[in-house]
Amino acid sequence: MAEQSTLLSVKDLEIAFQTPAGPAKAVNKISFDIKQGEIFALVGESGCGKSSAAHTVMRLINSINAPGHRTGGSVCFKDKDLLQLSNDEMCGIRGKEISMIFQNPLDSLNPLYKAGYQVYEAIVLDKTPKIEAWQKVESLFRDVRISDPEQRIYAYPQELSGGMRQRVMIGMMLSRNPQLLIADEPTTALDVTIQAQILDLIKSLRDTMGMAVWVITHDFGIVAEIADRVGVMYAGVLVEEGDVFEIFDHPKHPYTRMLLESLPQGSKNDKRLQTIPGILPNPTIDIRGCRFEERCPFKFDKCEMEVPPMQRMKPGHYVACHLTSDRNGDSAL
């Protein structure tokens, strides 16, 4: 089987927000690739910079005059640096080639317009005839498994359930056949049954449409259900990346291991769930060493003094941790 080609390549991306205490580094030199047709999950605690990275890729965070702005790095989509394109050029990519589902679908949908019309607006951007556009709206509602699509296209967002609204947003984002779909916490505020349906829907649409999916989440349960590869973020940095089975079976970074140990296993004999003591470091303070050092039970002197480089453990598995080599340079894991 031929290797998938790289669709999106993020290199040394840095994002900062202006605060009264000084610049807060939300993202600090992260790098990762997303290949055609794969589902890549970026996982980590709330506030670690996952959504900021996605918003920058969509050029929703870029202006030097805005509170948040990119301070370094590049984002290449099919060999085009998105951060160097003009606004008009980016408008031709945003929605058409890269689409994004935001966290709360009720906030993203306009309560004054019917759900079907809001999807219709996206379709007619490509000069699709009106009758054909409405037929496609109904077809999309059917594709995303909305019951009674002929009636639901005339419903207002507030007349739909949370799961229905999320399906409308997915339909809207798929209406122009994007090559990359960014799903930012796609199951937030949904009950577990609807969560499973939404995740199954995303996987099914990936398989039928051949698009790549970038999922942003703090839930390793979602990662296990949907992802092909995983990137683990902590306090603005990428600490581990690899195949989903490799990450779950052989996690190397202490943060990844502690996150996995905090998951309920569903057994009556389960031990008390693992917790991670402490809080995220202040993003306005420059940290000389590892950002996880204060919360890490395995830390030693080097962790406080040096930033751990991203190291290759095996093909496709990378980790940024001094524990991968002891003080003499030999493997410690």
C-alpha positions as a Markdown table, in Angstrom:
| # | Residue | x | y | z |
|---|---|---|---|---|
| 1 | Met | 0.0 | 0.0 | 0.0 |
| 2 | Ala | 1.4 | 3.4 | -1.0 |
| 3 | Glu | 2.2 | 5.8 | 1.8 |
| 4 | Gln | -0.2 | 8.6 | 2.2 |
| 5 | Ser | 1.0 | 12.1 | 1.1 |
| 6 | Thr | 1.2 | 15.0 | 3.6 |
| 7 | Leu | -1.8 | 17.3 | 3.4 |
| 8 | Leu | -1.1 | 19.7 | 6.2 |
| 9 | Ser | 2.3 | 20.4 | 7.7 |
| 10 | Val | 2.7 | 22.6 | 10.8 |
| 11 | Lys | 6.3 | 23.6 | 11.6 |
| 12 | Asp | 7.6 | 25.4 | 14.7 |
| 13 | Leu | 4.2 | 27.3 | 15.2 |
| 14 | Glu | 4.2 | 29.9 | 18.0 |
| 15 | Ile | 1.2 | 31.9 | 19.1 |
| 16 | Ala | 1.0 | 34.6 | 21.8 |
| 17 | Phe | -1.8 | 36.6 | 23.4 |
| 18 | Gln | -1.3 | 40.1 | 24.9 |
| 19 | Thr | -2.2 | 40.3 | 28.6 |
| 20 | Pro | -1.6 | 43.0 | 31.3 |
| 21 | Ala | 1.2 | 40.7 | 32.6 |
| 22 | Gly | 2.9 | 40.5 | 29.3 |
| 23 | Pro | 2.7 | 38.1 | 26.3 |
| 24 | Ala | 1.2 | 34.7 | 27.1 |
| 25 | Lys | 2.6 | 32.0 | 25.0 |
| 26 | Ala | -0.4 | 29.8 | 24.1 |
| 27 | Val | 1.6 | 27.7 | 21.6 |
| 28 | Asn | 5.3 | 27.2 | 21.7 |
| 29 | Lys | 7.0 | 25.8 | 18.6 |
| 30 | Ile | 4.8 | 22.8 | 17.8 |
| 31 | Ser | 5.3 | 20.7 | 14.7 |
| 32 | Phe | 3.2 | 18.0 | 13.2 |
| 33 | Asp | 1.8 | 16.6 | 9.9 |
| 34 | Ile | -1.6 | 15.4 | 8.8 |
| 35 | Lys | -1.7 | 13.0 | 5.9 |
| 36 | Gln | -4.4 | 12.6 | 3.3 |
| 37 | Gly | -7.3 | 10.4 | 4.5 |
| 38 | Glu | -6.2 | 10.0 | 8.1 |
| 39 | Ile | -7.7 | 11.1 | 11.4 |
| 40 | Phe | -5.2 | 12.9 | 13.6 |
| 41 | Ala | -6.2 | 13.8 | 17.2 |
| 42 | Leu | -4.6 | 16.6 | 19.2 |
| 43 | Val | -5.3 | 15.9 | 22.9 |
| 44 | Gly | -4.5 | 17.6 | 26.1 |
| 45 | Glu | -5.9 | 19.6 | 29.1 |
| 46 | Ser | -8.1 | 22.6 | 28.5 |
| 47 | Gly | -5.9 | 25.7 | 28.0 |
| 48 | Cys | -2.9 | 23.9 | 26.5 |
| 49 | Gly | -3.2 | 25.6 | 23.1 |
| 50 | Lys | -5.0 | 23.0 | 20.9 |
| 51 | Ser | -7.8 | 25.3 | 19.7 |
| 52 | Ser | -5.4 | 28.2 | 19.2 |
| 53 | Ala | -3.3 | 26.1 | 16.9 |
| 54 | Ala | -6.4 | 25.2 | 14.8 |
| 55 | His | -7.7 | 28.8 | 14.7 |
| 56 | Thr | -4.3 | 29.9 | 13.4 |
| 57 | Val | -4.4 | 27.3 | 10.7 |
| 58 | Met | -7.7 | 28.8 | 9.6 |
| 59 | Arg | -6.2 | 32.3 | 9.9 |
| 60 | Leu | -8.7 | 33.3 | 12.6 |
| 61 | Ile | -5.6 | 34.2 | 14.7 |
| 62 | Asn | -3.0 | 36.0 | 12.7 |
| 63 | Ser | -3.2 | 39.8 | 12.9 |
| 64 | Ile | -0.3 | 41.4 | 14.8 |
| 65 | Asn | -2.8 | 44.0 | 16.0 |
| 66 | Ala | -5.2 | 41.4 | 17.4 |
| 67 | Pro | -4.9 | 40.2 | 21.1 |
| 68 | Gly | -3.6 | 36.9 | 19.8 |
| 69 | His | -1.1 | 36.6 | 17.0 |
| 70 | Arg | 1.4 | 34.2 | 15.4 |
| 71 | Thr | 4.9 | 35.0 | 16.5 |
| 72 | Gly | 6.7 | 32.3 | 14.4 |
| 73 | Gly | 6.4 | 29.1 | 12.3 |
| 74 | Ser | 4.7 | 28.1 | 9.2 |
| 75 | Val | 1.5 | 26.2 | 8.1 |
| 76 | Cys | 1.7 | 24.5 | 4.7 |
| 77 | Phe | -1.4 | 23.1 | 3.1 |
| 78 | Lys | -0.6 | 21.3 | -0.2 |
| 79 | Asp | 2.7 | 23.1 | -0.4 |
| 80 | Lys | 1.1 | 26.6 | 0.2 |
| 81 | Asp | 2.1 | 28.5 | 3.3 |
| 82 | Leu | -1.4 | 29.6 | 4.6 |
| 83 | Leu | 0.1 | 32.3 | 6.8 |
| 84 | Gln | 1.7 | 34.0 | 3.8 |
| 85 | Leu | -1.5 | 34.1 | 1.7 |
| 86 | Ser | -3.5 | 37.3 | 1.1 |
| 87 | Asn | -7.0 | 37.5 | 2.8 |
| 88 | Asp | -8.7 | 36.9 | -0.6 |
| 89 | Glu | -6.5 | 33.8 | -1.3 |
| 90 | Met | -7.3 | 32.5 | 2.2 |
| 91 | Cys | -11.0 | 33.0 | 1.7 |
| 92 | Gly | -10.7 | 30.7 | -1.3 |
| 93 | Ile | -9.3 | 27.9 | 0.9 |
| 94 | Arg | -11.3 | 28.5 | 4.1 |
| 95 | Gly | -14.6 | 26.5 | 3.9 |
| 96 | Lys | -13.8 | 25.2 | 0.4 |
| 97 | Glu | -10.6 | 23.1 | 1.1 |
| 98 | Ile | -10.4 | 23.3 | 4.9 |
| 99 | Ser | -13.5 | 23.4 | 7.1 |
| 100 | Met | -13.9 | 23.7 | 10.8 |
| 101 | Ile | -16.6 | 22.5 | 13.3 |
| 102 | Phe | -16.5 | 24.8 | 16.3 |
| 103 | Gln | -17.1 | 23.7 | 19.9 |
| 104 | Asn | -20.7 | 24.8 | 20.5 |
| 105 | Pro | -23.0 | 24.4 | 17.4 |
| 106 | Leu | -25.7 | 26.6 | 18.9 |
| 107 | Asp | -23.2 | 29.5 | 19.1 |
| 108 | Ser | -22.1 | 28.8 | 15.5 |
| 109 | Leu | -25.6 | 28.7 | 14.0 |
| 110 | Asn | -27.7 | 31.9 | 13.5 |
| 111 | Pro | -31.0 | 31.5 | 15.5 |
| 112 | Leu | -32.7 | 33.9 | 13.0 |
| 113 | Tyr | -32.3 | 31.6 | 10.0 |
| 114 | Lys | -33.5 | 28.1 | 9.3 |
| 115 | Ala | -30.9 | 25.3 | 9.6 |
| 116 | Gly | -31.3 | 24.3 | 5.9 |
| 117 | Tyr | -30.9 | 27.9 | 4.7 |
| 118 | Gln | -27.6 | 28.2 | 6.5 |
| 119 | Val | -26.2 | 25.1 | 4.8 |
| 120 | Tyr | -27.7 | 26.4 | 1.5 |
| 121 | Glu | -25.7 | 29.7 | 1.9 |
| 122 | Ala | -22.4 | 27.7 | 1.9 |
| 123 | Ile | -23.4 | 25.7 | -1.1 |
| 124 | Val | -24.3 | 28.6 | -3.4 |
| 125 | Leu | -20.9 | 30.2 | -2.8 |
| 126 | Asp | -19.7 | 27.8 | -5.5 |
| 127 | Lys | -22.3 | 29.2 | -7.9 |
| 128 | Thr | -24.5 | 26.1 | -7.6 |
| 129 | Pro | -28.1 | 26.7 | -9.1 |
| 130 | Lys | -30.7 | 27.3 | -6.4 |
| 131 | Ile | -32.8 | 24.2 | -7.0 |
| 132 | Glu | -29.7 | 22.0 | -7.1 |
| 133 | Ala | -28.4 | 23.6 | -4.0 |
| 134 | Trp | -31.6 | 22.9 | -2.0 |
| 135 | Gln | -31.5 | 19.3 | -3.3 |
| 136 | Lys | -27.9 | 19.0 | -2.0 |
| 137 | Val | -29.0 | 20.5 | 1.4 |
| 138 | Glu | -31.6 | 17.7 | 1.8 |
| 139 | Ser | -29.0 | 15.1 | 0.6 |
| 140 | Leu | -26.5 | 16.4 | 3.2 |
| 141 | Phe | -29.0 | 16.2 | 6.0 |
| 142 | Arg | -29.7 | 12.6 | 5.0 |
| 143 | Asp | -25.9 | 11.9 | 4.8 |
| 144 | Val | -25.3 | 13.2 | 8.3 |
| 145 | Arg | -28.2 | 11.0 | 9.5 |
| 146 | Ile | -30.8 | 13.7 | 10.4 |
| 147 | Ser | -34.2 | 12.1 | 10.6 |
| 148 | Asp | -37.0 | 13.6 | 8.4 |
| 149 | Pro | -34.5 | 15.8 | 6.4 |
| 150 | Glu | -37.4 | 17.2 | 4.3 |
| 151 | Gln | -38.9 | 18.8 | 7.5 |
| 152 | Arg | -35.7 | 19.5 | 9.4 |
| 153 | Ile | -34.2 | 21.8 | 6.7 |
| 154 | Tyr | -37.0 | 24.3 | 7.7 |
| 155 | Ala | -36.4 | 24.1 | 11.5 |
| 156 | Tyr | -34.6 | 26.8 | 13.4 |
| 157 | Pro | -31.5 | 25.8 | 15.3 |
| 158 | Gln | -33.2 | 26.3 | 18.7 |
| 159 | Glu | -35.8 | 23.8 | 17.6 |
| 160 | Leu | -33.2 | 21.1 | 17.2 |
| 161 | Ser | -31.5 | 18.9 | 19.8 |
| 162 | Gly | -27.7 | 19.3 | 20.5 |
| 163 | Gly | -27.0 | 16.2 | 18.4 |
| 164 | Met | -29.1 | 17.5 | 15.5 |
| 165 | Arg | -27.3 | 20.9 | 15.6 |
| 166 | Gln | -23.9 | 19.2 | 15.6 |
| 167 | Arg | -25.1 | 17.2 | 12.5 |
| 168 | Val | -26.2 | 20.4 | 10.8 |
| 169 | Met | -22.7 | 21.9 | 11.4 |
| 170 | Ile | -21.0 | 18.8 | 10.1 |
| 171 | Gly | -23.3 | 18.9 | 7.0 |
| 172 | Met | -22.5 | 22.6 | 6.5 |
| 173 | Met | -18.7 | 22.0 | 6.7 |
| 174 | Leu | -19.0 | 19.1 | 4.3 |
| 175 | Ser | -21.1 | 21.0 | 1.8 |
| 176 | Arg | -18.2 | 22.2 | -0.3 |
| 177 | Asn | -16.3 | 18.8 | -0.2 |
| 178 | Pro | -13.2 | 19.9 | 1.9 |
| 179 | Gln | -10.0 | 18.0 | 1.9 |
| 180 | Leu | -9.4 | 18.7 | 5.6 |
| 181 | Leu | -12.1 | 18.8 | 8.3 |
| 182 | Ile | -11.1 | 20.3 | 11.7 |
| 183 | Ala | -13.4 | 19.2 | 14.5 |
| 184 | Asp | -12.9 | 21.2 | 17.7 |
| 185 | Glu | -14.4 | 19.2 | 20.6 |
| 186 | Pro | -17.1 | 17.8 | 18.3 |
| 187 | Thr | -19.0 | 16.0 | 21.1 |
| 188 | Thr | -19.0 | 18.7 | 23.8 |
| 189 | Ala | -22.2 | 18.8 | 25.8 |
| 190 | Leu | -23.6 | 15.7 | 24.1 |
| 191 | Asp | -24.7 | 12.6 | 26.0 |
| 192 | Val | -22.6 | 9.4 | 25.5 |
| 193 | Thr | -25.1 | 7.8 | 23.1 |
| 194 | Ile | -25.1 | 10.8 | 20.8 |
| 195 | Gln | -21.3 | 11.2 | 21.2 |
| 196 | Ala | -20.8 | 7.7 | 19.8 |
| 197 | Gln | -23.1 | 8.4 | 16.9 |
| 198 | Ile | -21.3 | 11.6 | 16.0 |
| 199 | Leu | -17.9 | 9.9 | 16.1 |
| 200 | Asp | -19.2 | 7.0 | 14.0 |
| 201 | Leu | -20.6 | 9.6 | 11.6 |
| 202 | Ile | -17.2 | 11.4 | 11.2 |
| 203 | Lys | -15.4 | 8.1 | 10.6 |
| 204 | Ser | -18.0 | 7.0 | 8.1 |
| 205 | Leu | -17.8 | 10.3 | 6.2 |
| 206 | Arg | -14.0 | 10.2 | 6.2 |
| 207 | Asp | -14.1 | 6.7 | 4.6 |
| 208 | Thr | -16.7 | 7.7 | 1.9 |
| 209 | Met | -15.3 | 11.2 | 1.1 |
| 210 | Gly | -11.6 | 10.4 | 1.6 |
| 211 | Met | -10.9 | 13.6 | 3.5 |
| 212 | Ala | -8.5 | 14.1 | 6.4 |
| 213 | Val | -9.8 | 14.9 | 9.8 |
| 214 | Trp | -8.1 | 16.8 | 12.6 |
| 215 | Val | -9.9 | 16.2 | 15.9 |
| 216 | Ile | -9.2 | 18.4 | 18.9 |
| 217 | Thr | -10.2 | 16.9 | 22.3 |
| 218 | His | -9.2 | 16.5 | 25.9 |
| 219 | Asp | -10.9 | 13.0 | 26.0 |
| 220 | Phe | -8.7 | 10.0 | 25.4 |
| 221 | Gly | -11.9 | 7.9 | 25.1 |
| 222 | Ile | -12.7 | 9.9 | 21.9 |
| 223 | Val | -9.1 | 9.4 | 20.7 |
| 224 | Ala | -9.4 | 5.6 | 21.1 |
| 225 | Glu | -12.7 | 5.6 | 19.1 |
| 226 | Ile | -11.7 | 7.7 | 16.2 |
| 227 | Ala | -8.0 | 8.5 | 15.7 |
| 228 | Asp | -5.3 | 6.9 | 13.5 |
| 229 | Arg | -2.5 | 9.1 | 15.0 |
| 230 | Val | -2.3 | 11.1 | 18.2 |
| 231 | Gly | -0.4 | 14.2 | 19.3 |
| 232 | Val | -0.3 | 15.0 | 23.0 |
| 233 | Met | 0.0 | 18.7 | 24.0 |
| 234 | Tyr | 0.9 | 20.2 | 27.4 |
| 235 | Ala | 1.1 | 23.9 | 28.2 |
| 236 | Gly | 1.6 | 24.9 | 24.6 |
| 237 | Val | 4.1 | 22.3 | 23.5 |
| 238 | Leu | 3.8 | 18.9 | 21.8 |
| 239 | Val | 5.2 | 16.2 | 24.2 |
| 240 | Glu | 4.4 | 13.0 | 22.4 |
| 241 | Glu | 3.2 | 11.9 | 19.0 |
| 242 | Gly | 2.5 | 8.5 | 17.5 |
| 243 | Asp | 0.2 | 5.8 | 16.2 |
| 244 | Val | -2.9 | 5.5 | 18.4 |
| 245 | Phe | -2.1 | 1.9 | 19.3 |
| 246 | Glu | 1.5 | 2.7 | 20.1 |
| 247 | Ile | 0.5 | 5.6 | 22.3 |
| 248 | Phe | -2.1 | 3.6 | 24.2 |
| 249 | Asp | 0.1 | 0.5 | 24.5 |
| 250 | His | 3.5 | 2.1 | 25.1 |
| 251 | Pro | 3.1 | 5.7 | 26.3 |
| 252 | Lys | 6.5 | 7.2 | 27.0 |
| 253 | His | 5.9 | 10.7 | 28.3 |
| 254 | Pro | 4.9 | 10.9 | 32.0 |
| 255 | Tyr | 2.0 | 13.2 | 31.1 |
| 256 | Thr | 0.6 | 10.8 | 28.5 |
| 257 | Arg | 0.9 | 7.9 | 31.0 |
| 258 | Met | -0.8 | 9.9 | 33.7 |
| 259 | Leu | -3.6 | 10.9 | 31.4 |
| 260 | Leu | -4.2 | 7.3 | 30.4 |
| 261 | Glu | -4.2 | 6.2 | 34.0 |
| 262 | Ser | -6.9 | 8.7 | 34.8 |
| 263 | Leu | -9.3 | 7.0 | 32.5 |
| 264 | Pro | -12.0 | 4.8 | 34.1 |
| 265 | Gln | -11.6 | 1.1 | 33.1 |
| 266 | Gly | -15.2 | 0.0 | 33.7 |
| 267 | Ser | -14.3 | -2.7 | 36.2 |
| 268 | Lys | -15.7 | -3.2 | 39.7 |
| 269 | Asn | -12.2 | -3.9 | 40.9 |
| 270 | Asp | -10.7 | -0.7 | 39.5 |
| 271 | Lys | -8.3 | 1.2 | 41.8 |
| 272 | Arg | -8.8 | 4.8 | 42.6 |
| 273 | Leu | -8.4 | 6.9 | 39.5 |
| 274 | Gln | -5.0 | 8.6 | 39.0 |
| 275 | Thr | -5.0 | 12.4 | 39.3 |
| 276 | Ile | -2.3 | 14.8 | 38.1 |
| 277 | Pro | -1.3 | 17.1 | 41.0 |
| 278 | Gly | -0.7 | 20.8 | 40.4 |
| 279 | Ile | -1.9 | 23.1 | 37.6 |
| 280 | Leu | -0.7 | 24.3 | 34.2 |
| 281 | Pro | 2.3 | 26.7 | 34.4 |
| 282 | Asn | 1.7 | 30.5 | 33.9 |
| 283 | Pro | 2.0 | 31.1 | 30.2 |
| 284 | Thr | 3.5 | 34.6 | 30.7 |
| 285 | Ile | 6.5 | 33.2 | 32.5 |
| 286 | Asp | 9.5 | 31.9 | 30.5 |
| 287 | Ile | 10.3 | 28.3 | 31.5 |
| 288 | Arg | 13.9 | 27.2 | 31.1 |
| 289 | Gly | 13.4 | 23.5 | 31.2 |
| 290 | Cys | 10.5 | 21.0 | 30.8 |
| 291 | Arg | 7.1 | 22.6 | 31.2 |
| 292 | Phe | 5.8 | 19.5 | 33.0 |
| 293 | Glu | 8.6 | 19.4 | 35.5 |
| 294 | Glu | 6.7 | 20.8 | 38.5 |
| 295 | Arg | 4.0 | 18.1 | 38.2 |
| 296 | Cys | 6.2 | 15.2 | 37.1 |
| 297 | Pro | 6.8 | 12.5 | 39.7 |
| 298 | Phe | 9.9 | 11.3 | 37.8 |
| 299 | Lys | 11.7 | 14.7 | 37.5 |
| 300 | Phe | 15.4 | 15.1 | 38.1 |
| 301 | Asp | 17.9 | 18.1 | 37.9 |
| 302 | Lys | 18.1 | 18.1 | 34.1 |
| 303 | Cys | 14.4 | 18.6 | 33.7 |
| 304 | Glu | 14.5 | 22.0 | 35.4 |
| 305 | Met | 17.5 | 23.2 | 33.4 |
| 306 | Glu | 17.0 | 22.0 | 29.8 |
| 307 | Val | 14.1 | 21.9 | 27.4 |
| 308 | Pro | 13.7 | 18.2 | 26.3 |
| 309 | Pro | 14.1 | 17.8 | 22.5 |
| 310 | Met | 11.6 | 15.7 | 20.5 |
| 311 | Gln | 13.2 | 12.3 | 20.1 |
| 312 | Arg | 12.4 | 9.4 | 17.8 |
| 313 | Met | 11.6 | 6.3 | 19.8 |
| 314 | Lys | 10.7 | 4.1 | 16.9 |
| 315 | Pro | 9.3 | 4.8 | 13.4 |
| 316 | Gly | 6.4 | 7.2 | 13.8 |
| 317 | His | 6.7 | 7.5 | 17.6 |
| 318 | Tyr | 8.3 | 10.7 | 19.1 |
| 319 | Val | 8.5 | 12.0 | 22.6 |
| 320 | Ala | 10.0 | 15.1 | 24.2 |
| 321 | Cys | 11.2 | 13.9 | 27.7 |
| 322 | His | 14.6 | 13.5 | 29.4 |
| 323 | Leu | 13.4 | 10.2 | 30.8 |
| 324 | Thr | 13.9 | 8.6 | 27.4 |
| 325 | Ser | 17.6 | 8.7 | 28.2 |
| 326 | Asp | 19.2 | 8.7 | 31.6 |
| 327 | Arg | 22.0 | 11.0 | 32.8 |
| 328 | Asn | 24.6 | 8.9 | 31.0 |
| 329 | Gly | 22.7 | 9.0 | 27.8 |
| 330 | Asp | 21.3 | 5.4 | 27.9 |
| 331 | Ser | 17.7 | 4.5 | 27.6 |
| 332 | Ala | 15.7 | 4.9 | 30.8 |
| 333 | Leu | 12.4 | 3.5 | 29.6 |
